[in-house]
Amino acid sequence: MDGLAIFNSLEAVFWMTVGVLVFRKSRQSGPYQRLGFVAAIWFFLFGLSDVWEVFSGAWWRPWPLLILKASCIAALVTCGFVYRANKK
């Protein structure tokens, strides 16, 4: 395993851990429960996309991996905007 694959493996563990932590936090009652649940799913999927990247060797190849990564980023940015808009 080369350095990039090791980095992507660690990154995958990081994002999936963030997903689990956000999910656990979202289970508490509060105004952001649903948003936290949605964000947790996208964080976990982003981590899984890094696992896929370890085996494919590139984030843009194959094209479904690129679509998954772009979807995850778009969804997480959207969650951030919704959270910020509702926080004000």
N, C-alpha and C positions, 0 to 999 in steps of 0.2 A: 504494500500500500504506500503510495507516495504522499508527500506533504499535503497536497491539495485534497486528496481523499480523506486524510485524517482530519483536516480542518473542516471539511463538509460533514464528516461524521459527528464531530463535536458540535458543530452548528445545528445539526439535526436534533441532537440531544437537548441543546439549549432551547430551541423553538418548541419542541414537544413538551419540555418542562414548563415553559411559559404558558403553553396551552392548558396544561393540567392545573397550574396554579390559578390562572384566570378562571377556569371552569369551577374550581373549588370556591373561589371568591364570589363567583356569580350565583352560586347556590344560596347565598345569604339573601334575605329579603332586602329589597331596596329598589330604587328607581331604575337602576341600570342592570337588572337581573337578566333580561332578555338580550340586551346588547353585549353583556359579558359572555353569555353562552355562545352567541354568534361569533364573537371575536375569538373565543377559545377554540372553536372548531377550525377557524381559519389559521390560527397559530399552529395548531397540530398538523393541519394539512401542509402548511409551509415547511414544517419539520420533515414530514414524509417526502416532500419534494426534494429535500436535501439528500435523503437516503437514496432516492431514485437517481439524483445527480451523481452520487458516488459511483453507481454502477454504469451510468451512461458516459461519464467523463466530461460532460459539458452541460451547462444550464439551458442551452438553446437547442440541444439535440437529445432526443427526438422532439418534434414540434409539440406534441401534447404536454411535455414537461414545461416548455416555454409558456404555453397557454395556462397551465396550472399555476406556475410561479407568478405570471402577470395577474391572474385572477386573485390569488392570495394577497398580493400587494395592493391591488385596487380595493379589495374588500376590507383590508386592515386600515387603509387610509380613510375609507368611507366610515368605518367604525370610529376612527379617531375624530373625524369631523362631526359625526353625530354626537359623540360624547361631549365634545367641546361646545357644540351649539346648545345642547341640553343643560350643560353645566352653568351657562350664563344666566 
